[in-house]
Amino acid sequence: MELLDKLNWRYAAKAMNKEKVSQDKIDNIIEAARLAPTSSGLQPFEILVITNQEIKEQIKPVSWNQSMITDCSHLLVFAAWDTYTEDRINEAFDLVNEVRGFKNEGWEAYRQKLLSFYPKQDAEINFNHAAKQAYIAFSAAIIAAAYEGVDTTPIEGFEPEAVDKILGLREKGLRSCVLLPVGYRDTENDWLVNLKKVRKSTEDLVTVIE
């Protein structure tokens, strides 16, 4: 299967060669993230696509000086909502009604259920939930990139508060949760490039309950 071949090909690139990824491939990667499933369809995150080299240079020191930050073509920052609010929930539900062109009684009842629950929760609990949804889209982007023959490096090793400050995220009610440099592997300088992919066996990973 072509997709599985691509997933076997991909790895977390530890060095990138600064080559630019074509806009159509970036668009497809972003679209895959946009189409990813999220809890209640709220999509409680935003994706910042950074090509500005000066900004990437600012982010590098607060990302353990990882070279992929500045040597990638595009740096994707997945930033989750800092909490769930009535306005944010209503906006998501209103969009569904607008696109589908009708209101559904069960859907509206579900709206009220979420409105009675999420806004009352602690903001940190809500952020952690929103961040999990961002990770789903993050995974979709990684898979889409592999399908396009483009390398990525999932990065959690960074200082979120510093990145938030650089990008002005807190003022927008957002908090960075994971970074994804997108580009092409530097085969001459990446120590990981020729090493065999290692994963648990299916037998060790999967339990079938019939």
Summary of the structure (lengths in Angstrom):
residues: 210
radius of gyration: 19.1
end to end distance: 26.4
largest distance: 59.5
contacts: 611
relative contact order: 0.23
helix: 50%
strand: 14%
